Amino acid sequence: MAAVVMRDWHADAIALERVPPPIPAPGQIRIRIKATGLSYVDALTATGGYQDRPALPGIPGSECAGTIDAVGADVTSFAVGDRVCALAIGGAWAEKVCIDEGDADLLPDTMGFDAGAVVRVGYGTAAHALIDRVALKAGETLLVLGAGGSVGGASVEIGKALGARVIAATSRAHGKLAALGADHVVGGAPATLRAEVEAIAERSGIDVVLDPLGGGWTEPAFRTLRPGGRHAVIGFAGGAIPALPTNLPLLKEAALVGVNLGRFVRREPGAARRIMQSLFAWFRDGAIRPTVAHRFALTDFAEAMTLVLEGRPDGRIVLRP
């Protein structure tokens, strides 16, 4: 089968190769992949820039959708031919992948493979952050940084599904965010963020910040929090890891909360399944709409990876074997 293989931690050491198809172990299913999501974390991992480094040689890719074409012994939840989406901690940039049956879910009948390939990580991260980590409540005000990105856009939709007022911060895709339900959209730069947000939130302040950017965005966003507010740290797609003055959480009695979906699903697989069922229910109700803006053949993975690492996509990306 064809697969993208990492041989070292730089882009020149990643290539499309022919490799033997994987054989499902007991408790595993094998998926013939129809679409693979390509996220910023995937691209960063493939080039050695992420904090978790898989063993080499390896195949990148963390989520996919397709049909089951083989099952290992003791598999009870699935059968050959089932349409599924799956969380694959490595291995999804390929024609086939084997994963534990607990890391897959049946796709709703009305959800296509492209949507299934981008729903687990982006939407799953947003749901885990907003439900499990910061307990966003109906009527609260949510500020979403990087709202034009995958996790940010999902957070806008889920924030609205949870009944929050959503302020979306982005340097692009203003019209798209309004269509997703954002109550207000602000742009500009970190230097103007606080003033723009405070003009909207007025004296009440922000209840929750959803932050996949880091860099220069984190501190001005944190300063918009009301006393008792929560700031969810998801990643650093906007630049360097920021150094937040710790007197700010002290003075505001506000919380800085970490979000790591991969570790969460390993630690609490039952809770991860609950999140997926919530996402599917929102999808059926039309509250979330996982859409894809760019589709690349697996052979063009390098072009897709460059697009993500340079911060140029205006929507979610999938690879198609």
N, C-alpha and C positions, 0 to 999 in steps of 0.2 A: 504494500500500500504506500501511498505518498504521505509524507509527514515533514513538517518543519523541525529540524534538529539543531539544537544548540551544542556547539563543541567547545566554546569558550565564552567569556563575558564581554563580547563586543559584537557589533552588528556584522562585521565581516566574517565572523565564525558561525553564522546562522545560515542554513541552506536547506532547500527542499531536497529530500532524499527518498529513496525507496527502502523501506524497512519491512520486516515481517509483521503481519497483523498480530495484535495482542490476543492472548487466549484468556478468557475469563476464569478466574480462580473461584473457589467456592464462595458463594455470597455475592458474586459480581455479575454484572450484565455487560454485554458489548453493544455499543451503539454505532450504527452506520450513520455518520454525521451528515446532516443536511445543511446546517449553518452553525458557525462558531462566532461568538461575540469576541470583539477585540477591544479591550479597555486600556486605559492609561497604565494601570498596574500590570497588565499582561505585557505591554511593550517595555515597561521599565524592568520587569523581571527578566525578560528575554535578553536584555543588554546588561544585566548585572547591577542595575541601579536600585533595586528594591531591597528592603531589609531582610527578607526571607529569600535565600538562594537555594533552588533545588539542585540535586546532584547532577553532574555532567557525565556523559552526554544526556540530554533530556529533550523532551518536546514541550514547548510552552502551551499556554491556553487554559483558561479556568472555567469556561461555561460553553455549553453547546446544546443543540437540539437535533433530534433525528429519530430513527426507528431502531428498535432492538433487533439484532440479527443473531444473537447467541446468548445463552444464559449459563452460568456456572451451577454447580451442585448447590442445593439448599436454597435457591432463590424462590421466594414465595409470593412476591408482590407484583411480578411482571412476567410477560410471556413474549416470545418472538413475535414481532410485528407491532408491538405497542409503540405509540408515539410518545416521546418523553423529552423533557429538558433536564439537564444534569449539571451539577457542580463537579468539575474535574480539576483537582489541584495539580495541574500539569497534564499534558497529553491531548488537549483538545484541538491543536492546530494540526489536524491529521484527518485521514478518511475514516478512521475508526478509533474508538477509545474504550477501554474497560474501566468501569467505576463500580464502587460498592452500591448495592441496590438502595441503600439508605440515602444516597446522594442524588437520587433521581426522583422525578415526579411525572405522573401522566399529564400530558398537555390537555387543556380544555379543547373540546371539539372545534371551537371557533378560533383557536389561537394557531397561527401559522408557525413554521419553523423559524423564520427570521425573528419574530417577536419572542418565541421561546428561547432563542439563543441570547437574548439581552435582558431577560426578566430576572434571572436569579441573582446576578452580582450587583448591577446598578440599583434595581428596585429592591432587592433583598437587603442591600446595605442601607438604603434610605429607610426602609421599614424597620430594620433592627435598630438603627440610630434613633428614630423618632418614637418608636413604641417601647423598646426595651431599655434604651440607655438614657433618654431624656424625658420619657413619658409625656409627650406633647398632648395637651388637652384641648378640647373644643373651646373656642373663644380666645385662645392664646394667640400671640403674634409671633410668627416664625420668619426669621431672616435667612434666606438661602443664598450662600455665596457660590460663585461658579455655576449659576443656575442654567447656563447654556450647555453644560456638560451632561454626561450620562447620569451620574448620581444626583447632581443638582436638579436636572429636569424631573427626575423621578421624585425627588423630595418635594418639589412644587406640587405635583399631582397628589402624592400621599398626604402632604400637609393639608390640602383642601379636603381630601377624603376623610381626614380626622377632624375636620371642622375648624381649622385654624385660619386666621388671616395671614396671608403669605406676601412677604416682600421679597422679590427676586432680584438679586444683584448679578449683573452680567455686562460684559462689554460687547455682546452681540445677541442676535436672535430675540430681540424685544417682542416682535409680533408673535413668534412661536410661544413665548412664555405667557403672554396674555391669553392665547388660545388654550394653554394648559390650565388656566384658571388663576394665575397670579393676580392678586388684588392690586399690586403696585410693582413696577419694574424700575430699578435704578441702574445706572451705568457708571461711566467715568472711570475713576482710578481710586486706589486706596486712600489717597489724600482727601478725596471729596466724599468718601463713603459715609462717614459718621454724620456729616451735616445733612446729606440727602436722606438718610434713614431717620434721623431725629426729626426732620421736618415732617415726615409722615407719621412716625410713632408718637410725636409730641411728648408730653410729660410722662406718659405711661411706660415708655421704654420697650425693649424687646424681651420676650420671654425665652425664646430659644434661637440660637444661631446654629446653622448647619454649615460646617466648614470643611470642604474638600480641597481648599486652595493652599492655606498656609501663607508663607511669604509675608508681604506687607499688608495683607488683608486681615490677618487674624486680630491684631491689637485694636484697630479702629472698630472692628465688628464687636469685639468683646466689650469695648467701652459703651456700646449702645445698649447693653443688657440692663434690665431693671434689677433691683436687689432681689436675690433669690433666683435669678435667671440661670440658664444652662447653655453651655457652649460645647457642641459635639465636634470633636476633631476626627476627621476621616482620612485626610491625606494632605499632600503638599504639591498638588499639580501646578500651583501658581508660583512656585519658586522655592527658596530655601526654607528649612525648618525654622519657624520663628522662635524667638526667646521672649516670652510674655512676662512682663514684670509681675511678680507674685503678690505685690501689694494690691493689684486690681481685684483678684478674687477675694482677698481679705476685706477690702473696703466695700465691695458690692455684696459680700456674702453670696457670690455666684460660683457655679461649679464648672470646671473644665473636665469634660468627659471623653474618654477614648472610645473609638468604635473600630472593631476588627472582625468583620463578618467571618473570615476563614477560621479564625480560632474559636469563634462563638459556635459555629456549626459542628466543630469537632468536640467541643465541650458539652453542648446541649442540643443533640440532634433532634430531640422531640420538639423543642422550641423552634428550631429552624423549619421543621415541617409545618408548624402552625403558621409561621410567617408566609410560607409559600401558599398555603390555603387561603390566607387573607388576600394575598396578591391576586390569586385566581378569582376570588369572589369579587374584588374590585374591578378586575378585567371584565367579568361577565356583566357587571352593573354599568360599565362604561366610565368608571371613575379614573382608571388608568388606561393609557393607550401606548404600549411599548412600540415605538416606531423606529425604523432604521433609515438613515440618510445616505449611507454609502455601503455598497456591496462590492467586494473584491473576490476574484478567484484566489484559491489557496496559493497558486503559483505567483501571485502578485502581493504576497504577504509583506515584502519589504517596503513597497510603496504605502501600504496601509499603515504599517508601523511608523514610518516617517511622518505621515500625516498626523498621527496621534501624538508622537513625541514633540512635534513642533507646535502643538496646540492649535491646529488649523481646522479640525473637523467642526461642522455645524450640526452634528447629530451623531447618533450611534452608528457603529461600524460592524459589519459581519464579514467573515471569510466563508466562501463556499467551495468545498472540495470538488 
